């Protein structure tokens, strides 16, 4: 108990508080800029932490991750451009809300939901880290494969009555993710002799192109669109459109808890990150809603569901890292580097050897959430003001930021060219009502899908059916079949309705 | 939209078949020694795309037989011109950054984009297009040590 208290008290030194504040601020800024994200900033900041005290260093990096995850929602809501990949699901309802002049309300809901989900998972990390890690350890490649298949089906099915188009998007995404080196034989695959493709297609080129630049291309073709403002500020002036009332917050409380549970559970499983969590949280909220048709058209619950789920991954992703030494995602993997710089080996022994530090980090995480709320609330107005600028100023600037973002993510102009190609693809996908969201999710999950398929086949000696002997696989596959059946039934009913009209 | 869907699904169907039978076998190492061969996942993904494109084509052809009213084409001639023009311009912008480097190329891209999107005030164009590439360059190079062209 003494160690716990001493650890929590360590958090409240001026140096630690200052570094947590700096980390969260940097994270929000970096997350809000399309093309930059939390892990990128963590990677750049790790060498700087060499000169910091251990607790300040780790709290600073976790602060960047917290701020970065929330920051991604700002661009997602205001520009339909997820600042970070995990904010892609926030675009679904966030951007339509911004278009309706409720950008500030959506941003506030994203902020409160982010802090709620994050705090929830931090408490789970603090209270039940070890037991959850034991369960997570039992997840092998077949279980991960079944979760990926389940996630892709759910996401494709989210495109109501368009399952076929959703699956085409997912298939294309997985196909393009296989460009580059084959992970098993280490030979170039589908590279057409271009060495630039040997590392695969840059995720940022795909994300920025299909989500951001394609949207700008669509917006610019509207008659007189370039002269207008993104939305008029007077529309935002209505008080009810600027704030989230207590009643509205109460209305989404169930969704917040559900999404936080989903995010926390998925975050505790190594490899399954915030992207899947946000889409699953969103899908679960849509299915549970009394008005599922309003999702994707500006339902505030959609923003809450996606943001609570993706932020709930932050804390629980540290469960396998702290208890087993296994990084749950890129950010955790980078944190290992920082731990090692300070002479700490993450894993079960850390609680025994550096117990005070671990509880200090827990304290830092909770303080980070308070700062996230504070910085987010102050920054909101500034970000909303950006929208009062005419389109013929903001869109050229956004296009330029997209070009810069695609360049810095891969350090090559080839990636910028790819980003432009994906923007054109995204434009046609939007026009022809193909799901670009399933396309991106397929692209992100593709390598993970291939790796778990490889491992499943190797351990089962090329007999994939042995995976169905595992109970967790059976549960997820059963969920997938039931979900598919329901989507097909729904499509049939919709087709019959159209026919009778 | 029905017509657009038919054309798109036909395009995807043909592309999918060409990919499965010509491009994927030619562009992958036929290693089958251990684990999954390199062609398995791309072929499976393309098979899903081709199969779904086939289903979409059949669905839309059936819709046509049932005389379900079609919606207007989602892309008209003007929009084709718009997307072609903007894409060409973006590739020219890329060349500008490649040959003039980040700051002068950035200024040029911003100024041209602002002009073609309807901004006619020279002062506004200068006030936006000149400082932004400088600011981004300074923030990324001096702040985060990220090299730019």
Contacts between the chains, C-beta under 8 A, distances in Angstrom:
chain1	res1	chain2	res2	distance
A	41	B	144	7.8
A	44	B	144	5.5
A	44	B	145	7.1
A	44	B	146	8.0
A	164	B	52	4.9
A	164	B	55	5.4
A	164	B	56	5.0
A	164	B	59	7.2
A	165	B	52	7.7
A	165	B	56	7.0
A	167	B	48	6.1
A	167	B	52	4.9
A	168	B	12	6.7
A	168	B	48	7.8
A	168	B	49	5.4
A	168	B	52	4.6
A	168	B	53	6.4
A	168	B	56	7.4
A	170	B	48	7.4
A	171	B	45	4.8
A	171	B	46	7.0
A	171	B	48	3.7
A	171	B	49	3.9
A	171	B	52	6.7
A	172	B	45	7.5
A	172	B	49	5.8
A	174	B	41	6.9
A	174	B	44	7.9
A	174	B	45	4.0
A	174	B	48	7.8
A	175	B	19	7.7
A	175	B	42	5.5
A	175	B	45	3.9
A	175	B	46	5.5
A	175	B	49	6.8
A	178	B	41	5.2
A	178	B	42	4.4
A	178	B	45	7.0
A	182	B	28	7.3
A	182	B	29	6.7
A	182	B	31	7.7
A	182	B	38	3.8
A	184	B	31	7.4
A	184	B	34	7.0
A	184	B	35	4.7
A	184	B	36	6.4
A	184	B	38	6.9
A	185	B	29	5.6
A	185	B	31	4.3
A	185	B	38	5.7
A	187	B	28	7.8
A	187	B	29	3.8
A	187	B	31	6.8
A	187	B	38	6.4
A	188	B	29	7.8
A	189	B	27	6.6
A	189	B	28	5.1
A	189	B	29	7.2
A	189	B	38	5.1
A	189	B	39	8.0
A	189	B	42	7.1
A	190	B	23	7.4
A	190	B	24	7.1
A	190	B	27	4.6
A	190	B	28	6.9
A	190	B	42	6.4
A	191	B	27	7.2
A	192	B	27	6.7
A	217	B	82	7.9
A	217	B	83	6.3
A	217	B	86	5.9
A	220	B	82	7.5
A	220	B	86	7.0
A	220	B	117	6.3
A	221	B	79	5.7
A	221	B	82	4.7
A	221	B	83	7.5
A	224	B	118	7.9
A	226	B	117	3.6
A	226	B	118	4.7
A	226	B	119	8.0
A	227	B	118	5.1
A	390	B	119	7.7
A	391	B	117	7.0
A	392	B	114	5.8
A	392	B	117	4.1
A	392	B	118	4.9
A	392	B	119	4.3
A	393	B	114	6.7
A	393	B	119	6.8
A	393	B	124	7.1
A	393	B	128	5.6
A	395	B	113	7.4
A	395	B	117	6.2
A	396	B	109	7.6
A	396	B	110	5.2
A	396	B	113	3.6
A	396	B	114	4.8
A	396	B	117	6.4
A	396	B	128	7.5
A	396	B	129	7.8
A	397	B	110	7.0
A	397	B	128	6.9
A	397	B	132	6.2
A	399	B	90	7.4
A	399	B	109	7.5
A	399	B	113	6.0
A	400	B	106	6.1
A	400	B	109	6.0
A	400	B	110	5.5
A	400	B	113	7.6
A	400	B	132	6.7
A	400	B	133	7.4
A	400	B	136	7.7
A	401	B	136	7.6
A	403	B	90	7.9
A	403	B	93	6.9
A	403	B	94	7.4
A	403	B	97	7.2
A	403	B	109	7.2
A	404	B	106	7.9
A	404	B	136	5.7
A	404	B	140	7.5
A	404	B	148	7.5
A	407	B	97	8.0
A	407	B	148	7.0
A	407	B	149	7.2
A	408	B	140	6.4
A	408	B	146	5.1
A	408	B	148	7.3
A	411	B	147	7.0
A	413	B	94	6.1
A	413	B	97	6.7
A	413	B	98	5.6
A	413	B	149	6.6
A	416	B	94	5.5
A	416	B	97	7.6
A	417	B	91	7.3
A	417	B	94	6.0
A	420	B	87	6.5
A	420	B	90	4.9
A	420	B	91	6.4
A	420	B	94	7.0
A	423	B	87	7.8
A	423	B	90	7.7
A	424	B	83	6.7
A	424	B	87	5.6
A	427	B	83	5.9
A	428	B	75	7.8
A	431	B	74	4.5
A	431	B	75	5.3
A	431	B	79	7.8
A	432	B	1	7.9
A	432	B	4	5.9
A	432	B	5	7.2
A	432	B	8	5.6
A	432	B	74	6.1
A	433	B	1	7.4
A	433	B	74	7.6
A	434	B	8	7.9
A	442	B	45	7.8
A	446	B	41	7.5
A	446	B	45	7.6
A	449	B	41	7.2
A	450	B	36	7.5
A	450	B	41	4.7
A	453	B	36	6.1
A	453	B	40	7.9
A	453	B	41	6.9
A	454	B	35	5.0
A	454	B	36	5.0
A	457	B	35	6.3
A	457	B	36	5.6
A	458	B	34	7.5
A	458	B	35	5.1
A	498	B	68	6.5
A	499	B	66	6.5
A	499	B	68	7.2
